[in-house]
Amino acid sequence: MKKFTIVVKVEPDGQPVRLDGRSAWMMKKLVEAGKRGVSTIDLPAGVRVAHYIFLLRRAGFVISTEHASHGGLFSGVHAVYRIESPISILEDIAAAA
C-alpha cells in the first residue's frame, strides 16, 4: 500500500502546505480534473469524498460544489467538486508503506 504525500501552494504567494494520505490523494485528483471536477462517479466505490473535501476546505482551500442530476436505475443527484484556488503541486511523493 502506498502513502500519498504532496506539497501544494496556492498561487501566487501562498505558503507551501503538506497534505498526507487521502487528503493528498483527493487534492491531486482535483488538480488533475481541473474545470471538469471530481465526482463520486469518477472514483473507486467507498471513497468518502465529502469528508476529504471537508478536510481540504478546513485547511483553507476553496472548493466549489455543483449538484448534477443523473439518470439510470438509481437516478438522483450527485456532487461535482472543483478546486477554485489556483494550486501548484510542488512535491508529489507516493512512498511504499
VOLUM-586157 format. One record per residue: residue number from 0; x, y, z of N, C-alpha, C in turn. Coordinates in steps of 0.05 Angstrom, whole numbers. Each point is the difference from the previous one (the first is absolute). Example, Ala and Ser with C-alpha at 12.3 -4.5 7.8 and 13.67 -1.06 7.14 Angstrom:
<nodes>
NODE  num    n.c1    n.c2    n.c3   ca.c1   ca.c2   ca.c3    c.c1    c.c2    c.c3
NODE    0     264    -114     156     -18      24       0      18      24       0
NODE    1      -7      21     -14      16      24       1     -15      22      14
</nodes>
This chain:
<nodes>
NODE  num    n.c1    n.c2    n.c3   ca.c1   ca.c2   ca.c3    c.c1    c.c2    c.c3
NODE    0      17     -24       0     -17      24       0      18      25       0
NODE    1      -8      20     -15      15      24      -2     -12      22      18
NODE    2      18      16      11      -9      24      15       5      24     -18
NODE    3     -21      16      -4       2      23     -17       7      24      17
NODE    4      19      16     -10       7      26      12       5      19     -23
NODE    5     -12      24       2       6      21     -20       4      26      15
NODE    6      16      17     -12       3      27      11     -11      18     -22
NODE    7     -19      17       8     -14      18     -19       4      28       9
NODE    8      -5      18     -19       1      29       6     -23      13     -15
NODE    9     -13      19      14     -21      16     -13      15      23     -13
NODE   10      -3       2     -27      14      21     -15     -14      27       3
NODE   11      13      23       0      28       2      -7      18       0      25
NODE   12     -10       6      23      19       4      23      -7     -16      25
NODE   13     -15     -22      -3      -6     -16      24      23     -15      11
NODE   14      -2      -8      24      21     -16      13      -4     -30      -8
NODE   15      22     -15      -2      -2     -28      -6     -16     -15      22
NODE   16     -17     -18      -8     -16     -16      19       4     -29      -7
NODE   17       7     -16      21       4     -28      -4     -26     -15       6
NODE   18      -9     -17     -18     -23     -16       3       8     -29       0
NODE   19     -12     -16      17       6     -29       2     -25     -17      -4
NODE   20       5     -25      -8     -21     -19      -2     -22       6     -20
NODE   21     -25      -5       7     -22       4     -18      -4      30      -7
NODE   22       7      18      18      -3      28      -6      19       7     -23
NODE   23      24     -11       1      20       5     -22     -11     -13     -26
NODE   24     -10     -24       2     -10     -14     -23     -23      16     -13
NODE   25     -19      10      17     -23      15     -10       9      27     -12
NODE   26      19      13      12      10      25     -12      12      -5     -28
NODE   27      15     -22      -2      12      -6     -26     -22      -6     -21
NODE   28     -21     -14       8     -23      -6     -18     -13      26      -8
NODE   29      -4      19      18     -13      26      -6      17      16     -20
NODE   30      27       1       5      17      15     -18       1     -13     -27
NODE   31       1     -26      -2       1     -14     -25     -27       4     -16
NODE   32     -22       1      14     -26       3     -13      -5      28     -10
NODE   33      12      20      13      -3      27      -9     -30       9       0
NODE   34      -8      13     -21     -27      11      -2     -21     -22      -3
NODE   35       8     -24      -9     -19     -22      -2     -11      -8      28
NODE   36      18       2      20      -8      -7      27       1     -30       6
NODE   37      -5      -7      25       1     -27      10     -26      -7      12
NODE   38     -10     -24      -5     -25     -10      10       4     -28      11
NODE   39     -17      -8      18       2     -28      10      -2     -20     -23
NODE   40     -13       7     -21      -3     -18     -24      28      -5     -12
NODE   41      19      19       3      26      -3     -12      20     -15      17
NODE   42      -7      -6      25      19     -11      19      -8     -28       8
NODE   43      18     -15      12      -7     -27      10     -23       1      20
NODE   44     -16     -21       0     -22      -2      19      11       0      29
NODE   45     -14      13      18       7       1      28      17      23       8
NODE   46      10      16     -18      16      23       7     -18      22      12
NODE   47       7       9      23     -16      20      14       6      28     -10
NODE   48      -8       6     -24       7      24     -15      -7      25      17
NODE   49     -25       2       9      -8      24      15      17       5      24
NODE   50       9     -21      14      18       3      23      26      12      -8
NODE   51      12      -9     -21      26      10      -9      -2      29     -10
NODE   52     -23       6     -13      -5      27      -9      -2      18      25
NODE   53     -14      -9      21      -3      14      25      28       6      12
NODE   54      17     -20       0      27       4      12      16      21     -16
NODE   55      -2      -1     -27      15      19     -16     -11      28       3
NODE   56     -27       2       2     -12      27       5       9      11      27
NODE   57       1     -18      20       8       9      27      29       9       0
NODE   58      16     -11     -18      28       8      -3       3      26     -15
NODE   59     -23      11     -10       1      26     -12      -3       1     -31
NODE   60      -3     -23     -12      -3      -1     -29     -29       6      -8
NODE   61      -3      15     -22     -27       6     -10      -8     -21     -20
NODE   62     -21     -15       6     -10     -21     -16     -30       4      -4
NODE   63      -8       1     -25     -29       5      -6     -14     -27      -3
NODE   64     -26       1       4     -17     -24      -3     -23       6     -19
NODE   65      -3     -16     -21     -22       2     -18     -16     -26       2
NODE   66     -26       3       2     -18     -24       1     -10      -6     -28
NODE   67       6     -25      -9      -7      -8     -27     -19     -24       1
NODE   68     -20       0     -17     -19     -22      -1      12     -23     -17
NODE   69      -8     -24       7       7     -23     -16     -24     -19      -1
NODE   70      -2     -14     -23     -22     -19      -4       8     -28       7
NODE   71     -13     -19     -12       6     -28       5     -19     -12      20
NODE   72       6     -25       7     -16     -15      19      -2      14      27
NODE   73      21      12       9       1      15      25       4      30      -5
NODE   74     -18      12     -15       3      28      -7      -1      18      25
NODE   75      12      23      -3       1      19      22      19      23      -6
NODE   76      13       9      21      18      23      -2      27      -8      13
NODE   77      22       9     -13      26      -5      12      15      27      -1
NODE   78      21       2      17      16      24       1      24      -2     -18
NODE   79       7      23     -12      25       3     -15      16      21      14
NODE   80      24      -7       8      18      19      15      22      10     -18
NODE   81       5      26       3      21      13     -16      18      17      19
NODE   82      26      -2      -4      18      17      15       0      27     -13
NODE   83      -6      21      15      -2      27     -10      26      15       6
NODE   84      14      -8      21      25      12       7      20      -7     -22
NODE   85      16      19     -10      21      -7     -20      23     -14      14
NODE   86       2     -26      -5      18     -18      15      24      -8     -18
NODE   87      23       0      11      24     -12     -12       9     -23      18
NODE   88       6     -23     -12      11     -22      16      30       2      -1
NODE   89      12       5      24      29       3       2      14     -26       3
NODE   90     -12     -19      14      12     -27       4     -23     -20      -1
NODE   91       5     -23     -12     -19     -22      -2      15     -25       7
NODE   92      -6     -11      24      14     -23      10     -19     -23       6
NODE   93       4     -22     -12     -15     -24       6      20     -21      10
NODE   94       1      -3      26      20     -18      12     -13     -27       7
NODE   95      14     -21      -3      -9     -26       8      -2       0      30
NODE   96     -23     -10      11      -4       0      29       8     -27      11
</nodes>
